[in-house]
Amino acid sequence: MPEAKLGSFNYTVKHGDILSKIARDFNTTIPILRKFNNIPNPDIIRVGQIIVIPYSPPEAIIYTVRRGDTLYSIARSYGTYVKNLIDFNYLDYPDLIYPGDPLVVTASLR
């Protein structure tokens, strides 16, 4: 499991929860939750399951990668560093981002 940059907390899955709602409620992304919890299929979580949720910076937004985007162009647009994008998205291969990928963007962490 990666080390959370700002710490983490445990969340217990409740009836009706889906991973996308949990990610949205806690300002993170499905890929981050999958990585932290070794969830092979994001459509399968169970009531009572404990999910580790890394804290996101409070001002962070979730950005959806568009065609032609690079981490550099996204960082520049939001006034942050590429390193912040790599760190807060726990990217193993930062050169591989694809349209549709959600990213935590830390707008003010300079």
C-alpha positions in Angstrom: 0.0 0.0 0.0 1.3 3.5 -0.8 2.0 5.9 2.0 -0.7 8.7 2.2 0.9 12.1 1.8 -1.4 13.7 4.4 -2.4 10.6 6.3 -5.5 8.5 5.9 -8.6 7.2 7.7 -10.7 4.1 7.6 -14.2 4.1 6.2 -16.7 1.2 6.7 -18.8 0.5 3.6 -22.5 0.9 4.2 -25.5 -0.5 2.4 -26.0 1.3 -0.9 -22.3 2.5 -1.1 -20.5 2.3 -4.5 -16.8 3.2 -4.9 -17.6 6.2 -7.1 -19.8 7.7 -4.5 -17.2 7.1 -1.7 -14.5 8.7 -3.9 -16.7 11.7 -4.6 -17.7 12.1 -0.9 -14.1 12.2 0.1 -12.6 14.2 -2.8 -10.5 11.4 -4.2 -10.6 9.1 -7.2 -11.5 5.5 -7.8 -8.0 4.7 -9.0 -6.5 6.0 -5.7 -9.0 4.0 -3.6 -8.3 0.9 -5.7 -4.6 1.3 -5.2 -4.8 1.9 -1.4 -7.1 -1.0 -0.9 -6.1 -3.5 -3.5 -9.5 -3.6 -5.0 -9.3 -5.5 -8.3 -12.9 -4.8 -9.4 -14.3 -1.4 -8.5 -17.8 -2.7 -9.0 -17.4 -5.2 -6.1 -17.3 -3.8 -2.5 -19.2 -5.3 0.4 -21.1 -3.9 3.3 -18.8 -3.8 6.4 -15.6 -3.7 4.3 -13.0 -1.3 5.7 -11.6 1.0 3.0 -8.5 3.1 3.6 -9.1 6.7 2.3 -6.1 9.0 2.0 -6.8 12.6 2.8 -6.8 15.0 -0.1 -5.8 18.6 0.4 -9.0 20.5 1.3 -8.8 22.8 -1.8 -8.1 20.0 -4.2 -10.3 19.4 -7.2 -10.9 16.4 -9.3 -9.9 17.0 -12.9 -10.7 14.8 -15.8 -7.8 14.4 -18.3 -8.6 15.6 -21.8 -7.0 14.7 -25.1 -3.6 16.5 -25.4 -3.2 17.1 -21.7 0.1 16.4 -20.0 0.9 16.7 -16.3 2.9 19.8 -17.1 0.0 21.5 -18.9 -2.5 20.6 -16.1 -0.1 21.8 -13.4 0.5 25.0 -15.2 -3.3 25.6 -15.7 -3.9 25.2 -12.0 -0.8 26.9 -10.6 0.7 23.8 -9.0 3.7 21.6 -9.6 3.9 18.4 -11.6 5.4 16.7 -8.5 2.1 17.5 -6.6 0.1 15.8 -9.3 2.4 12.7 -9.2 2.4 12.6 -5.4 -1.3 13.2 -4.7 -2.4 10.7 -7.4 0.2 8.1 -6.4 1.2 7.8 -10.0 3.7 5.0 -10.7 4.1 6.0 -14.3 3.5 9.7 -14.6 4.0 9.8 -18.3 1.0 7.6 -18.8 -2.2 9.6 -18.3 -5.2 9.1 -20.6 -8.3 11.0 -21.5 -11.0 10.3 -19.0 -8.5 9.7 -16.1 -9.5 11.5 -13.0 -6.7 13.4 -11.2 -6.6 15.1 -7.8 -5.3 18.6 -8.5 -3.8 20.5 -5.6 -4.4 24.0 -6.8 -2.6 25.9 -4.1 0.2 23.7 -2.9 3.2 25.5 -4.2 
